[in-house]
Amino acid sequence: MEHTPMKPSSPLTRRTAHLLLLAGGLALGTANAAETPIAKDRAVELTFLKAKPGERENLKRFIVLNWFAMDKVAKEQGLMSAFTVMDTGTDEGVWNVLVSVTYPDEKGYDGIAPAFEKIRRAHSTVLVEGKALRDLGAVVETRRVFENLAHATQ
C-alpha cells in the first residue's frame, strides 16, 4: 500500500503535528529535568536581638532602614533570596526581635561576604530618633539553619 501524505491544512494533520510537538516537548522537558540537579539546601541566617525597654518598634525601624536597605541591594544582585523582621510582641524575654535572611545556597553569608562588604561600605547609617543600634538594642545570638528546597512550599 502506498503512503499518501495528507494535506497540510487537514485538521487531522494539525492535530497530529500538535501532538507530536507536545510529545517532543515533554520528552525534552523530561530530559532537561533529569539533567537538572536536585535542589540543595539553602542557608537561612537568624539574628536574635533584644530591644531596650520601649525601643522594639524603633529597633525594627532601624533594621529596615539600615540592614534591609543593604539587603535589598544584595537581593537585586542575587546574593540573597529573602529577608524579614519579626518580633514577639513584648519587651519580655531573652530576645524579642528576630531577623531572618535567606541565601541562595548553603554557604549563607560566608558565600557573599566580599560582595556584601562593598554594599556595606556604600551605605550610610540612618539613625532612628537620633539613635544607633547600640541605643536601641543588641544582638543576642545568631544561628544558621538550612532550608531544604526539595521540601519547601512556594
C-alpha positions in Angstrom: 0.0 0.0 0.0 1.3 3.4 -1.0 1.6 6.1 1.6 -0.4 9.2 0.6 0.6 12.4 2.5 -2.3 14.4 4.0 -2.9 18.0 3.0 -1.2 20.4 5.5 -4.5 22.1 6.2 -6.2 18.9 7.2 -7.4 19.1 10.9 -6.0 15.6 11.5 -2.6 16.7 10.3 -2.6 19.8 12.5 -3.8 17.7 15.5 -1.2 15.1 14.8 1.5 17.7 14.4 0.4 19.3 17.7 0.5 16.0 19.5 4.0 15.3 18.1 5.3 18.7 19.1 3.7 18.2 22.6 5.2 14.8 23.0 8.6 16.1 21.8 8.4 19.0 24.2 7.6 16.6 27.1 10.4 14.4 26.1 12.8 17.3 26.1 11.4 18.6 29.3 11.9 15.2 30.9 15.5 15.0 29.6 16.2 18.5 31.0 14.6 17.7 34.3 16.8 14.6 34.5 19.9 16.8 33.9 18.7 19.5 36.4 20.5 18.9 39.8 18.3 18.2 42.8 17.7 21.3 44.8 20.2 21.7 47.6 19.7 23.2 51.0 19.9 27.0 51.3 21.1 28.8 54.4 18.7 30.9 56.5 20.6 33.0 59.0 18.7 34.1 62.1 19.7 37.0 64.2 18.0 37.3 67.6 18.0 40.8 69.1 16.9 42.2 72.5 15.4 45.7 72.2 15.9 48.1 75.1 12.7 48.7 77.0 10.2 50.7 74.9 12.5 50.6 71.8 11.2 47.4 70.0 9.5 49.4 67.2 12.4 51.8 66.8 14.8 48.8 66.6 12.7 47.3 63.8 12.7 50.6 62.0 16.5 50.8 62.3 16.8 47.3 60.9 14.6 48.2 57.9 16.3 51.5 57.2 19.8 50.1 57.5 20.1 46.3 57.3 17.3 45.8 54.9 18.4 48.8 52.7 21.6 46.9 52.2 19.9 43.5 51.9 17.6 45.0 49.2 20.7 45.8 47.1 22.1 42.3 47.8 18.9 40.7 46.7 18.8 42.7 43.5 22.4 41.3 42.9 21.2 37.8 43.5 23.2 37.5 46.7 20.2 37.0 49.0 16.8 35.4 48.4 14.7 36.9 51.1 14.8 38.8 54.4 12.3 39.7 57.1 12.0 41.0 60.6 9.6 39.7 63.3 9.0 40.3 66.9 7.5 38.6 69.9 5.0 41.5 70.6 6.5 42.1 74.0 9.6 43.6 75.6 10.0 40.5 77.8 12.2 37.5 77.1 15.9 36.9 76.3 15.2 38.2 72.8 12.2 39.9 71.2 13.2 40.8 67.7 14.2 38.2 65.0 15.8 38.9 61.6 15.8 36.1 59.1 17.9 36.3 55.9 17.7 33.6 53.3 20.6 32.9 50.9 20.5 31.2 47.6 22.8 28.3 48.7 24.1 26.6 51.8 27.1 28.9 52.2 25.0 31.7 53.7 26.7 35.0 54.4 30.1 33.4 54.1 29.4 32.9 50.4 28.7 36.6 49.8 30.8 38.4 52.3 33.2 40.1 49.9 30.4 41.4 47.7 28.3 42.4 50.7 31.2 44.4 52.2 31.1 46.6 49.1 27.4 47.2 49.7 28.0 47.9 53.4 30.8 50.5 52.6 28.4 52.3 50.2 25.6 52.6 52.9 25.4 55.5 55.3 23.8 54.6 58.7 20.3 56.1 59.2 19.6 56.9 62.8 16.1 56.4 64.3 15.1 59.3 66.5 18.8 60.1 66.7 19.6 56.6 68.0 22.0 54.0 66.6 21.7 50.2 67.0 23.5 50.2 70.4 21.0 52.7 71.7 18.0 50.6 70.6 19.1 47.1 71.5 21.7 44.4 70.9 22.3 41.2 69.0 21.9 38.3 71.5 22.6 35.3 69.2 22.9 34.3 65.6 22.1 30.9 64.1 22.4 29.3 60.7 19.7 26.8 59.8 19.1 25.1 56.4 16.0 25.1 54.3 15.7 22.0 52.1 14.3 23.3 48.8 13.0 19.8 47.9 10.6 20.1 50.9 9.8 23.8 50.7 6.5 25.1 49.5 6.4 28.2 47.4 
